Amino acid sequence: MAHQCLFPQLLSFSSRHVDPAIRSLDTTGIQHSEVPRRSANYKPSIWNNDFLQSLNSDYLGEIYVRKIQRLKDDVKRRFDEALEPLSLLELINTLQRLGVGYHFENEIKRALDTILPIDKNNGLEEEDLYATALHFRLLRQYGYEVSQDIFKSFKDEKDGAFKASISEDIKGMISLYEASYYAVEGEDLLDEAQEFTARHLKELKESIAPHLVKQVSHALELPLHWTLPRIEARWFIDFYKMKEDMDPLLLEFAKLDFNMLQATYQQELKVVSRWWKSLDLGKTLSFARDRLVECFLWAKGLCFEPQFGNCRKQITKTTLFITTIDDIYDVYGSLDELKLFTDAVERWDVNTLQDLPEYMKICFIALYNTSNEMACEILKEKGWDIIPYIKKAWADLCKAYLVEAKWYYTGYRPSLEEYMNNAWISIMGNVIHVHAFFLGIKITKEALECLMEYPNLVRWSNLVVRFADDLGTSTDELERGDVPKSIQCYMHESGVSEETAREHIKHLIRDTMKKMNKDRVASSPFPQPFISAAVNATRTAQFMYQYGDGHGVPDQETKERVFSLLVEPIPLMEG
């Protein structure tokens, strides 16, 4: 039987669908209503629609499509030319870090299968720390089972500590450091490796060659496993071109691929920017953050590959709504209003909005229309009615927001555990993951049932995002008036300094990532793109909050990264 759209009247949202009283709403009047309002004094967006529409790239042309295919075929031949196991590992590593590994997933897996044994028969030198650690990291990255015990040969038999001599092997130390971040719970040897390598690499920075200093500093700033793939690609392209053993073919392919993906992102940004401008929420609800480009960075972070363009556009829209609704709960709404809005989202019925203030009606109707439009598309394309699932995700998010609002208005200070039990939901991850799942390649009943129970994979991802958010934003949020975040909760219950509390939260991130490392390769009903998106959410959070509030504050660091990733192509020819 053919599926029909559940909400055909809502497929194209515009102001004509809104009550005239809402359509003529004066935002100045909103801000001076009788209800006392807080203000975060958010700065306006630095990325206006005119600028985004002006973005133009030649790299979508047919000439580049043909060229990238020729280069790709040439790169494939490099797998046959890599005769030694270490050469093969280095090729895989280089392709990954250049950001083009996704083109060669089948070749990479076949190559790893040929050098899978972690023993003396795999063609690698047993005492080569660099090769051993690289082998270990790549196998774990691709979900192969490999024991931490392969590093025992680098420990002293007398005292059980790592041999002092290996600290002189800079390449080996960096390789071991990066490998240690693929640890799971209980792998004490890898914990020791991480502490040992980090300590010695910090000391060695003072006495090694400049090009090694750059590599060491980059690794210590954020490990590869925690780094957003496109950020790493942009950095590594510049680093790789200076290496003595640089392969010009790989470099040319990586540059062209980066520029072609960037051109694709620009086209997607234009589409979403036109939609956002026509919706006009950024101006109508002027108390909220207007962060279109930053929301697109979240979407691109979750799934960067070209085939996920529709997913990126829809996730950007979803993240824009999350940002706006977050500000309604955190900054603008009164407690009574927030209770009404939460109830409206739970009911998911436009006929029950009469008690909402006008600004909430605007927000809800826009959310309702946009969500139902996406639901209609998925119903037509895949035969799934997803309204009950996205309704539940939004309701769960708003209920978690309401808990935090009640804490604020009553002056309640939760314990860290109580805070975390609510915060892993209020961070937005469940809404994003549910949308990402339905926008993915394949939907199965088994995976859907598992998803709506919010499996550990999603929970760990959300917690890391929450902790990274708190580390980057909690100071500013407390200054404007907000509930205590994880840092303050731990300070209060443990009587420690803010610096100590921050170190504790960083420790919780490391522990949670270990759990994530286990669950991302465990037996699961979820397709690989969804699992990758959950892991990439943690990397995107590290990226967005690495230097502060990269989502809410349009600072110089965020601006430079946007230009690097989305605006400025890499010159194909040097000089």
C-alpha positions as CSV (number, residue, x, y, z in Angstrom):
1,M,0.0,0.0,0.0
2,A,1.3,3.4,-0.9
3,H,2.2,5.6,2.0
4,Q,0.7,9.0,2.2
5,C,2.1,12.1,3.8
6,L,0.6,12.4,7.3
7,F,0.7,16.2,7.3
8,P,0.5,17.5,3.7
9,Q,-0.7,20.9,4.8
10,L,2.5,21.4,6.7
11,L,5.0,20.6,4.0
12,S,6.0,24.1,3.3
13,F,6.2,26.3,6.3
14,S,6.0,30.0,6.0
15,S,4.4,32.9,7.9
16,R,1.1,32.3,6.2
17,H,0.6,29.2,8.3
18,V,0.8,31.3,11.5
19,D,-1.9,33.0,13.4
20,P,-2.0,36.7,12.3
21,A,-1.3,37.8,15.9
22,I,1.9,35.7,15.8
23,R,2.8,36.9,12.3
24,S,2.6,40.5,13.3
25,L,4.5,40.0,16.6
26,D,6.9,42.8,17.5
27,T,10.0,41.3,19.1
28,T,10.6,44.6,21.0
29,G,7.3,44.0,22.6
30,I,8.3,40.5,23.6
31,Q,11.3,41.7,25.4
32,H,9.4,44.3,27.4
33,S,6.5,42.1,28.5
34,E,5.4,42.0,32.1
35,V,7.3,38.8,32.8
36,P,10.8,39.7,34.0
37,R,13.3,38.4,31.5
38,R,17.0,37.6,31.7
39,S,19.3,38.4,28.9
40,A,22.5,36.6,27.8
41,N,23.4,39.6,25.6
42,Y,24.4,37.2,22.8
43,K,26.3,38.8,19.9
44,P,24.7,38.7,16.5
45,S,25.9,36.2,14.0
46,I,29.0,37.2,12.0
47,W,27.8,35.1,9.1
48,N,24.9,36.7,7.3
49,N,22.9,35.2,4.4
50,D,24.4,37.6,1.8
51,F,27.9,36.4,2.7
52,L,26.9,32.7,2.6
53,Q,25.1,33.1,-0.8
54,S,28.3,34.8,-2.2
55,L,30.4,31.7,-1.6
56,N,31.4,30.3,-4.9
57,S,33.7,27.5,-5.9
58,D,35.0,26.1,-9.2
59,Y,35.6,22.6,-7.6
60,L,32.1,21.3,-8.4
61,G,32.9,21.4,-12.2
62,E,33.0,18.2,-14.3
63,I,36.7,18.7,-15.0
64,Y,37.5,18.2,-11.3
65,V,35.1,15.2,-11.0
66,R,37.0,13.5,-13.8
67,K,40.3,14.5,-12.3
68,I,39.5,13.2,-8.8
69,Q,38.5,9.8,-10.2
70,R,41.8,9.5,-12.2
71,L,43.8,10.4,-9.1
72,K,41.8,7.9,-7.0
73,D,42.6,5.1,-9.4
74,D,46.3,6.0,-9.2
75,V,46.2,6.1,-5.3
76,K,44.6,2.6,-5.3
77,R,47.7,1.3,-7.0
78,R,49.7,2.4,-4.1
79,F,48.2,-0.5,-2.1
80,D,49.8,-3.0,-4.5
81,E,53.1,-1.1,-4.5
82,A,53.4,-1.2,-0.7
83,L,55.4,-4.4,-0.5
84,E,56.3,-4.3,3.2
85,P,53.8,-4.4,6.1
86,L,55.1,-1.2,7.6
87,S,54.8,0.6,4.2
88,L,51.2,-0.5,4.0
89,L,50.4,0.7,7.6
90,E,52.0,4.1,6.8
91,L,50.0,4.4,3.6
92,I,46.8,3.7,5.5
93,N,47.7,6.1,8.2
94,T,48.6,8.9,5.7
95,L,45.4,8.4,3.8
96,Q,43.4,8.6,7.0
97,R,45.1,11.7,8.3
98,L,44.9,13.4,4.9
99,G,41.1,12.9,5.2
100,V,40.7,10.7,2.2
101,G,40.6,7.3,3.8
102,Y,36.8,7.1,3.3
103,H,37.5,6.6,-0.5
104,F,39.4,3.4,0.2
105,E,37.6,1.5,3.0
106,N,37.6,-1.8,1.1
107,E,41.3,-1.6,0.2
108,I,42.2,-0.6,3.8
109,K,40.3,-3.5,5.3
110,R,41.8,-6.0,2.9
111,A,45.3,-4.6,3.7
112,L,44.8,-4.9,7.4
113,D,43.5,-8.5,7.0
114,T,46.9,-9.4,5.4
115,I,48.9,-8.1,8.4
116,L,46.4,-8.9,11.1
117,P,48.5,-11.4,13.2
118,I,50.0,-9.6,16.2
119,D,53.0,-11.9,16.3
120,K,56.4,-12.5,14.7
121,N,54.9,-13.7,11.5
122,N,53.3,-10.5,10.4
123,G,56.5,-9.1,8.9
124,L,56.9,-6.3,11.5
125,E,59.9,-6.0,13.8
126,E,58.9,-7.0,17.3
127,E,61.1,-4.3,18.9
128,D,59.9,-1.5,16.6
129,L,57.8,0.7,18.9
130,Y,56.6,3.0,16.1
131,A,55.4,0.1,13.9
132,T,53.9,-1.9,16.8
133,A,51.9,1.1,18.1
134,L,50.8,2.1,14.6
135,H,49.7,-1.4,13.9
136,F,47.8,-1.6,17.2
137,R,46.0,1.7,16.7
138,L,44.9,1.0,13.1
139,L,43.6,-2.4,14.0
140,R,41.6,-1.0,17.0
141,Q,40.3,1.9,14.9
142,Y,38.9,-0.6,12.4
143,G,37.3,-2.8,15.1
144,Y,39.8,-5.7,15.1
145,E,40.5,-7.4,18.5
146,V,44.1,-6.8,19.6
147,S,45.5,-7.2,23.1
148,Q,47.4,-4.5,24.9
149,D,50.0,-7.2,25.8
150,I,51.9,-6.5,22.6
151,F,53.5,-3.6,24.4
152,K,54.9,-5.7,27.2
153,S,58.1,-6.2,25.3
154,F,58.8,-2.4,25.8
155,K,58.6,-2.7,29.6
156,D,61.4,-3.5,32.0
157,E,61.1,-7.0,33.4
158,K,62.6,-5.9,36.7
159,D,60.3,-3.0,37.8
160,G,57.5,-3.4,35.2
161,A,57.9,0.2,34.0
162,F,58.4,1.3,30.4
163,K,62.0,1.1,29.4
164,A,63.7,4.5,29.7
165,S,65.5,3.9,26.3
166,I,62.2,4.1,24.3
167,S,61.8,7.8,25.4
168,E,64.5,8.7,22.9
169,D,62.4,7.3,20.0
170,I,60.2,10.3,19.2
171,K,58.3,8.7,16.4
172,G,57.7,5.6,18.6
173,M,56.6,7.7,21.5
174,I,54.1,9.7,19.5
175,S,52.8,6.5,18.0
176,L,52.3,4.9,21.4
177,Y,50.7,8.0,22.8
178,E,48.1,8.0,20.0
179,A,47.5,4.3,20.4
180,S,46.9,4.6,24.1
181,Y,43.6,6.5,23.5
182,Y,42.0,3.4,22.0
183,A,42.1,1.8,25.5
184,V,39.0,0.3,27.1
185,E,38.3,0.0,30.8
186,G,40.7,-2.1,32.7
187,E,43.6,-1.7,30.3
188,D,46.1,-0.4,32.9
189,L,49.1,-1.0,30.6
190,L,47.7,1.5,28.1
191,D,46.9,4.0,30.9
192,E,50.6,3.7,31.9
193,A,51.6,4.2,28.3
194,Q,49.6,7.4,28.0
195,E,51.0,8.8,31.2
196,F,54.6,7.8,30.3
197,T,54.5,9.2,26.7
198,A,52.7,12.4,27.6
199,R,55.2,13.2,30.3
200,H,58.2,12.5,28.2
201,L,56.9,14.2,25.1
202,K,56.3,17.4,27.1
203,E,59.9,17.3,28.3
204,L,61.3,16.5,24.9
205,K,59.6,19.5,23.2
206,E,62.4,21.6,24.6
207,S,65.2,19.7,22.9
208,I,64.0,18.4,19.5
209,A,64.0,19.6,16.0
210,P,61.3,22.2,15.0
211,H,59.3,20.0,12.7
212,L,59.1,17.4,15.5
213,V,58.0,20.1,18.0
214,K,55.1,20.9,15.7
215,Q,54.1,17.2,15.5
216,V,54.5,16.6,19.3
217,S,52.6,19.8,20.2
218,H,49.7,18.9,17.8
219,A,49.4,15.4,19.4
220,L,49.5,16.7,23.0
221,E,46.9,19.4,22.2
222,L,44.3,16.8,21.2
223,P,45.0,13.1,20.4
224,L,44.1,11.9,17.0
225,H,41.3,9.6,18.2
226,W,39.6,12.7,19.7
227,T,40.1,15.0,16.7
228,L,37.5,15.9,14.2
229,P,38.5,14.2,10.8
230,R,38.2,17.4,8.7
231,I,40.2,19.5,11.2
232,E,42.9,16.8,11.2
233,A,42.9,16.7,7.4
234,R,43.3,20.4,7.0
235,W,46.2,20.5,9.5
236,F,47.9,17.3,8.2
237,I,47.8,18.5,4.5
238,D,50.0,21.5,5.5
239,F,52.2,19.3,7.7
240,Y,52.5,16.5,5.1
241,K,53.7,18.7,2.3
242,M,56.8,19.6,4.3
243,K,57.8,16.0,5.0
244,E,60.8,14.7,3.1
245,D,59.1,11.5,2.2
246,M,55.9,13.2,1.0
247,D,54.1,11.5,-1.9
248,P,53.0,14.2,-4.4
249,L,50.2,12.0,-5.7
250,L,48.6,11.6,-2.2
251,L,49.0,15.3,-1.5
252,E,47.4,16.3,-4.8
253,F,44.5,13.9,-4.2
254,A,44.0,15.1,-0.7
255,K,44.0,18.8,-1.6
256,L,41.5,18.3,-4.5
257,D,39.2,16.1,-2.3
258,F,39.3,18.8,0.4
259,N,38.3,21.5,-2.0
260,M,35.6,19.5,-3.6
261,L,34.0,18.6,-0.3
262,Q,34.3,22.3,0.8
263,A,32.4,23.3,-2.4
264,T,29.7,20.7,-1.5
265,Y,29.4,22.1,2.0
266,Q,29.1,25.7,0.6
267,Q,26.1,24.6,-1.5
268,E,24.5,23.0,1.5
269,L,25.1,26.1,3.6
270,K,23.4,28.2,1.0
271,V,20.3,26.0,1.0
272,V,20.0,26.0,4.8
273,S,20.7,29.7,5.0
274,R,17.9,30.6,2.6
275,W,15.6,28.4,4.7
276,W,16.7,30.0,8.0
277,K,16.2,33.5,6.5
278,S,12.7,32.7,5.3
279,L,11.8,31.2,8.7
280,D,13.1,34.4,10.3
281,L,13.4,32.9,13.8
282,G,16.9,34.5,14.2
283,K,15.3,38.0,14.1
284,T,11.9,37.2,15.6
285,L,13.3,35.5,18.6
286,S,16.2,37.9,19.0
287,F,17.0,36.9,22.6
288,A,18.3,33.5,21.3
289,R,21.7,32.7,19.7
290,D,21.6,33.0,15.9
291,R,24.2,30.4,15.0
292,L,23.6,28.9,11.6
293,V,27.2,28.3,10.5
294,E,28.1,26.9,14.0
295,C,25.2,24.5,13.8
296,F,26.3,23.4,10.3
297,L,29.8,22.7,11.9
298,W,28.0,20.2,14.2
299,A,26.3,18.5,11.3
300,K,29.4,18.4,9.2
301,G,31.3,17.0,12.2
302,L,28.9,14.1,12.6
303,C,29.0,13.0,9.0
304,F,31.4,14.7,6.6
305,E,31.2,12.3,3.6
306,P,29.6,13.7,0.4
307,Q,26.8,11.2,0.4
308,F,25.3,12.5,3.6
309,G,24.4,16.0,2.3
310,N,20.7,15.7,3.2
311,C,21.6,14.5,6.7
312,R,23.8,17.5,7.2
313,K,21.1,20.0,6.1
314,Q,18.5,18.4,8.3
315,I,20.8,18.1,11.3
316,T,21.7,21.8,10.9
317,K,18.0,22.7,11.0
318,T,17.6,20.5,14.1
319,T,20.6,22.0,15.9
320,L,19.3,25.5,15.2
321,F,16.0,24.6,16.9
322,I,17.9,23.0,19.8
323,T,19.9,26.2,20.2
324,T,16.8,28.4,20.2
325,I,14.8,26.2,22.6
326,D,17.8,25.9,24.9
327,D,17.9,29.7,25.2
328,I,14.2,29.8,25.9
329,Y,14.7,27.5,28.9
330,D,18.1,28.8,30.0
331,V,17.5,32.5,29.6
332,Y,14.2,33.9,28.5
333,G,11.2,31.8,29.6
334,S,9.5,32.0,33.0
335,L,9.1,28.8,34.9
336,D,5.3,28.8,34.3
337,E,5.9,29.4,30.6
338,L,8.4,26.6,30.4
339,K,6.0,24.1,31.9
340,L,3.4,25.1,29.3
341,F,6.0,24.7,26.4
342,T,7.1,21.3,27.7
343,D,3.5,20.1,27.8
344,A,2.9,21.4,24.3
345,V,5.9,19.5,22.9
346,E,4.8,16.3,24.7
347,R,1.3,16.7,23.1
348,W,2.7,17.7,19.7
349,D,-0.6,19.3,18.8
350,V,-0.9,22.8,17.2
351,N,-4.5,23.0,18.5
352,T,-3.3,23.1,22.1
353,L,-1.2,26.3,22.0
354,Q,-3.7,28.8,23.2
355,D,-2.1,29.2,26.6
356,L,1.4,29.7,25.2
357,P,2.9,33.2,25.0
358,E,3.4,34.5,21.4
359,Y,7.1,33.9,21.2
360,M,6.6,30.2,22.2
361,K,3.9,29.8,19.6
362,I,6.2,31.0,16.9
363,C,9.0,28.6,18.0
364,F,6.7,25.6,18.4
365,I,4.9,26.0,15.1
366,A,8.2,26.4,13.3
367,L,9.6,23.3,15.0
368,Y,6.3,21.4,14.3
369,N,6.3,22.2,10.6
370,T,10.0,21.6,10.0
371,S,9.9,18.2,11.8
372,N,6.7,17.1,10.0
373,E,8.2,18.1,6.7
374,M,11.2,15.9,7.3
375,A,8.9,13.1,8.5
376,C,6.9,13.3,5.3
377,E,10.0,13.0,3.2
378,I,11.2,9.9,5.1
379,L,7.7,8.4,5.0
380,K,7.7,8.7,1.2
381,E,11.3,7.6,0.7
382,K,11.6,4.8,3.3
383,G,8.1,3.9,4.4
384,W,8.6,4.8,8.0
385,D,6.4,7.0,10.1
386,I,9.0,8.6,12.4
387,I,6.7,11.2,14.1
388,P,6.3,9.2,17.3
389,Y,10.1,8.8,17.6
390,I,11.1,12.4,17.0
391,K,8.2,13.6,19.2
392,K,9.6,11.5,22.0
393,A,13.2,12.8,21.5
394,W,12.0,16.4,21.6
395,A,9.8,15.8,24.6
396,D,12.6,14.1,26.5
397,L,14.9,17.0,25.8
398,C,12.4,19.6,26.9
399,K,11.6,17.7,30.1
400,A,15.4,17.6,30.9
401,Y,15.6,21.3,30.2
402,L,12.6,21.9,32.5
403,V,14.4,20.0,35.3
404,E,17.3,22.4,35.0
405,A,15.0,25.4,35.0
406,K,13.4,24.2,38.2
407,W,16.8,23.8,39.8
408,Y,17.6,27.4,38.8
409,Y,14.4,29.0,40.0
410,T,14.4,27.1,43.3
411,G,18.1,27.6,43.9
412,Y,18.6,23.8,44.1
413,R,22.2,22.5,43.8
414,P,22.3,18.9,42.5
415,S,25.0,16.4,43.2
416,L,27.3,15.6,40.4
417,E,25.6,12.2,39.9
418,E,22.1,13.8,39.9
419,Y,23.4,16.4,37.4
420,M,24.9,13.8,35.1
421,N,21.7,11.7,35.1
422,N,19.8,14.6,33.6
423,A,22.6,16.3,31.7
424,W,23.3,13.4,29.3
425,I,19.8,14.1,28.0
426,S,19.7,17.9,28.2
427,I,22.9,18.2,26.1
428,M,20.8,17.6,22.9
429,G,22.5,14.4,21.8
430,N,19.4,12.2,21.8
431,V,17.5,14.5,19.4
432,I,20.5,14.7,17.1
433,H,21.1,10.9,17.2
434,V,17.5,10.1,16.4
435,H,17.4,12.4,13.5
436,A,20.8,11.1,12.2
437,F,19.5,7.6,12.5
438,F,16.4,8.2,10.3
439,L,18.4,10.3,7.8
440,G,21.0,7.5,7.4
441,I,21.3,4.7,4.9
442,K,19.2,1.9,6.4
443,I,16.5,1.7,9.0
444,T,15.7,-1.6,10.8
445,K,13.1,-2.3,13.4
446,E,15.7,-3.9,15.7
447,A,17.9,-0.9,15.6
448,L,15.0,1.5,16.0
449,E,13.8,-0.3,19.1
450,C,17.3,-0.2,20.5
451,L,17.7,3.5,19.7
452,M,14.6,4.6,21.6
453,E,16.0,3.0,24.7
454,Y,19.0,5.3,24.3
455,P,21.7,2.6,24.3
456,N,25.1,3.1,26.0
457,L,26.7,4.1,22.7
458,V,24.4,7.2,22.7
459,R,24.7,7.8,26.4
460,W,28.5,7.8,26.4
461,S,28.5,10.1,23.4
462,N,26.1,12.5,25.1
463,L,28.2,12.5,28.3
464,V,31.4,13.5,26.6
465,V,29.6,16.2,24.7
466,R,28.1,17.5,28.0
467,F,31.5,17.5,29.8
468,A,33.2,19.2,26.9
469,D,30.4,21.8,26.8
470,D,30.8,22.4,30.6
471,L,34.5,22.9,30.4
472,G,34.1,25.4,27.6
473,T,31.0,27.4,28.7
474,S,30.2,27.0,32.4
475,T,32.0,30.2,33.5
476,D,30.0,32.4,31.1
477,E,26.8,30.7,31.9
478,L,27.1,31.1,35.6
479,E,27.9,34.8,35.1
480,R,24.6,35.4,33.3
481,G,22.6,33.2,35.8
482,D,22.4,29.5,35.2
483,V,22.3,26.2,37.1
484,P,25.6,24.8,38.4
485,K,27.4,22.7,35.8
486,S,29.4,19.5,36.4
487,I,32.4,21.5,37.5
488,Q,30.5,23.5,40.1
489,C,28.6,20.4,41.3
490,Y,31.9,18.6,41.9
491,M,33.5,21.6,43.6
492,H,30.5,21.9,46.0
493,E,30.3,18.2,47.0
494,S,34.0,17.6,47.2
495,G,35.2,21.0,48.5
496,V,37.9,21.3,45.8
497,S,39.2,24.2,43.7
498,E,37.9,24.9,40.2
499,E,41.2,23.8,38.7
500,T,40.9,20.4,40.5
501,A,37.3,20.1,39.5
502,R,38.2,20.7,35.9
503,E,40.8,18.0,36.0
504,H,38.3,15.6,37.4
505,I,35.9,16.4,34.5
506,K,38.7,15.8,32.1
507,H,39.3,12.4,33.8
508,L,35.6,11.6,33.4
509,I,35.9,12.3,29.7
510,R,38.8,9.9,29.4
511,D,36.9,7.2,31.3
512,T,33.8,7.7,29.2
513,M,35.7,7.5,26.0
514,K,37.1,4.1,27.2
515,K,33.5,2.9,27.5
516,M,32.8,4.3,24.1
517,N,35.8,2.5,22.6
518,K,34.3,-0.8,23.8
519,D,30.7,-0.2,22.7
520,R,31.6,1.2,19.2
521,V,33.0,-2.2,18.2
522,A,30.6,-4.4,20.2
523,S,27.9,-6.4,18.5
524,S,25.2,-3.8,17.6
525,P,22.1,-3.5,15.3
526,F,23.2,-0.1,14.2
527,P,24.8,0.6,10.8
528,Q,28.4,1.8,10.8
529,P,27.5,5.4,9.7
530,F,25.4,5.8,12.8
531,I,28.1,4.5,15.1
532,S,30.6,6.8,13.4
533,A,28.2,9.7,13.9
534,A,28.0,8.9,17.7
535,V,31.8,8.9,17.9
536,N,32.2,12.0,15.8
537,A,29.8,13.9,18.1
538,T,32.4,13.6,20.8
539,R,35.1,14.9,18.5
540,T,32.9,17.8,17.3
541,A,32.3,18.8,21.0
542,Q,36.1,18.7,21.6
543,F,36.5,20.9,18.5
544,M,33.7,23.4,19.4
545,Y,34.7,23.8,23.0
546,Q,38.5,23.4,22.8
547,Y,39.1,27.1,23.3
548,G,35.9,28.2,25.0
549,D,32.4,28.5,23.8
550,G,32.9,28.0,20.1
551,H,29.1,27.5,19.6
552,G,27.8,30.5,21.4
553,V,30.5,33.1,21.1
554,P,31.6,34.1,17.6
555,D,35.2,34.5,18.5
556,Q,38.3,34.7,16.4
557,E,39.3,31.1,16.8
558,T,35.9,29.9,15.5
559,K,36.0,32.4,12.7
560,E,39.4,31.2,11.5
561,R,38.3,27.6,11.6
562,V,35.2,28.4,9.6
563,F,37.3,30.1,6.9
564,S,39.7,27.2,6.9
565,L,37.0,24.5,6.6
566,L,34.2,26.2,4.7
567,V,35.5,29.2,2.8
568,E,39.1,29.1,1.7
569,P,40.2,26.4,-0.7
570,I,43.7,24.9,-0.5
571,P,45.9,26.1,-3.4
572,L,46.6,23.1,-5.6
573,M,49.9,24.5,-6.8
574,E,52.4,25.9,-4.3
575,G,54.2,29.2,-5.0
